[in-house]
């Protein structure tokens, strides 16, 4: 049980650091000048690439075998990857202008909340060696991704 505590700490720390990054990044404003259609298209492309990368990280999290001894470490690694991609998405959102930015910030806030909740619940599940509860949390995180970022229209 002693080897699980560092993993729990890592997951919690990653989630809290990510939330801090997201809060700071969402508070930044984009360029105050007029943006061209080309700039906005590049922003959408970058956002969609980050969304795809985060979707891949979530799929990897969903595919983990949680009943193995490496399950807790793999969860921490996968959650860290999701957090990294969430930070990238957050940075891209800051480049959008209204009304698109407001819609994206709303999706980002909802998913960030789900990510933080999943990190805390996964920590509890790992600590209790409860693979069923961990899988339920991973499924809930994937559903939140589909509901929030899955609704973003990408070319």
C-alpha positions as CSV (number, residue, x, y, z in Angstrom):
1,X,0.0,0.0,0.0
2,X,3.0,2.3,0.6
3,X,3.8,2.5,-3.1
4,X,0.3,3.8,-4.0
5,X,0.6,6.9,-1.8
6,X,3.2,8.6,-4.1
7,X,0.9,7.9,-7.1
8,X,-2.0,9.4,-5.3
9,X,0.0,12.4,-4.4
10,X,1.2,12.8,-8.0
11,X,-2.3,12.6,-9.4
12,X,-3.6,15.2,-6.9
13,X,-0.6,17.5,-7.5
14,X,-1.0,17.3,-11.2
15,X,-4.7,18.1,-11.0
16,X,-4.2,21.1,-8.7
17,X,-1.3,22.5,-10.8
18,X,-3.4,22.1,-13.9
19,X,-6.3,24.0,-12.4
20,X,-4.0,26.8,-11.4
21,X,-2.7,27.0,-15.0
22,X,-6.2,27.0,-16.4
23,X,-7.4,29.7,-14.1
24,X,-4.4,31.9,-15.0
25,X,-4.6,31.2,-18.7
26,X,-8.4,31.9,-18.9
27,X,-7.8,35.2,-17.3
28,X,-5.6,36.4,-20.1
29,X,-7.1,38.2,-22.9
30,X,-6.3,37.7,-26.6
31,X,-4.9,40.3,-28.9
32,X,-6.8,43.6,-28.7
33,X,-6.2,44.3,-32.4
34,X,-8.3,43.1,-35.3
35,X,-7.6,39.5,-36.2
36,X,-7.7,38.3,-39.8
37,X,-9.7,35.3,-41.0
38,X,-6.4,33.5,-41.5
39,X,-5.5,34.1,-37.9
40,X,-8.8,32.7,-36.7
41,X,-8.4,29.7,-39.0
42,X,-5.0,29.0,-37.6
43,X,-6.4,29.3,-34.0
44,X,-9.1,26.8,-34.9
45,X,-6.6,24.4,-36.4
46,X,-4.4,24.6,-33.3
47,X,-7.4,24.1,-31.0
48,X,-8.6,21.1,-33.0
49,X,-5.1,19.6,-32.9
50,X,-4.9,20.0,-29.1
51,X,-8.5,18.6,-28.8
52,X,-7.5,15.5,-30.8
53,X,-4.4,15.0,-28.7
54,X,-6.4,15.2,-25.5
55,X,-9.0,12.8,-26.9
56,X,-6.1,10.4,-27.6
57,X,-4.8,10.7,-24.1
58,X,-8.3,10.0,-22.7
59,X,-8.6,7.0,-24.9
60,X,-5.3,5.7,-23.6
61,X,-6.6,6.3,-20.0
62,X,-9.8,4.3,-20.9
63,X,-7.7,1.4,-22.3
64,X,-5.6,0.9,-19.1
65,X,-5.7,-2.5,-17.3
66,X,-6.5,-1.3,-13.8
67,X,-6.2,-4.7,-12.2
68,X,-2.4,-4.9,-12.8
69,X,0.2,-3.7,-10.3
70,X,1.2,-1.0,-12.8
71,X,-2.3,0.3,-13.0
72,X,-1.9,3.1,-10.4
73,X,1.3,4.4,-12.0
74,X,-0.3,4.2,-15.5
75,X,-3.3,6.2,-14.2
76,X,-1.0,9.0,-12.9
77,X,0.9,9.1,-16.2
78,X,-2.3,9.1,-18.3
79,X,-3.9,11.8,-16.1
80,X,-0.7,13.9,-16.5
81,X,-1.0,13.6,-20.3
82,X,-4.6,14.7,-20.2
83,X,-3.6,17.6,-18.0
84,X,-0.9,18.7,-20.4
85,X,-3.3,18.6,-23.3
86,X,-5.9,20.5,-21.3
87,X,-3.3,23.2,-20.6
88,X,-2.6,23.4,-24.4
89,X,-6.3,23.7,-25.1
90,X,-6.7,26.4,-22.6
91,X,-3.8,28.4,-24.1
92,X,-5.5,28.1,-27.6
93,X,-8.8,29.3,-26.3
94,X,-7.2,32.6,-25.2
95,X,-6.6,33.4,-28.9
96,X,-10.3,33.4,-29.8
97,X,-12.5,36.4,-29.9
98,X,-16.1,36.6,-28.7
99,X,-18.5,34.9,-29.0
100,X,-16.5,31.8,-29.8
101,X,-14.2,32.4,-26.8
102,X,-17.1,32.5,-24.3
103,X,-18.4,29.2,-25.7
104,X,-15.0,27.6,-25.6
105,X,-14.3,28.9,-22.1
106,X,-17.6,27.4,-20.9
107,X,-16.6,24.0,-22.3
108,X,-13.2,24.4,-20.8
109,X,-14.5,25.2,-17.4
110,X,-16.9,22.3,-17.4
111,X,-14.2,19.8,-18.5
112,X,-11.6,21.3,-16.1
113,X,-14.0,20.7,-13.2
114,X,-14.6,17.1,-14.4
115,X,-10.9,16.6,-14.7
116,X,-10.3,17.8,-11.2
117,X,-13.1,15.8,-9.8
118,X,-11.9,12.7,-11.6
119,X,-8.3,13.2,-10.3
120,X,-9.6,13.4,-6.7
121,X,-11.9,10.4,-7.1
122,X,-9.2,8.4,-8.9
123,X,-6.9,9.0,-6.0
124,X,-9.5,7.7,-3.6
125,X,-10.2,4.6,-5.8
126,X,-6.4,3.9,-6.1
127,X,-6.0,4.2,-2.4
128,X,-8.8,1.8,-1.8
129,X,-7.5,-0.5,-4.6
130,X,-11.0,-0.3,-6.2
131,X,-10.6,-0.8,-10.0
132,X,-14.3,-0.7,-10.5
133,X,-14.6,2.8,-9.0
134,X,-11.5,4.0,-10.9
135,X,-13.0,2.7,-14.2
136,X,-16.3,4.5,-13.4
137,X,-14.3,7.8,-12.9
138,X,-12.4,7.3,-16.1
139,X,-15.7,6.7,-18.0
140,X,-17.2,9.8,-16.4
141,X,-14.2,11.9,-17.5
142,X,-14.4,10.5,-21.1
143,X,-18.2,11.3,-21.1
144,X,-17.4,14.9,-20.0
145,X,-14.8,15.2,-22.8
146,X,-17.4,14.1,-25.3
147,X,-20.0,16.5,-24.0
148,X,-17.7,19.5,-23.8
149,X,-14.9,19.4,-26.4
150,X,-16.6,16.7,-28.5
151,X,-19.2,19.4,-29.4
152,X,-16.5,21.7,-30.8
153,X,-16.8,21.8,-34.6
154,X,-13.5,21.0,-36.1
155,X,-12.7,20.8,-39.8
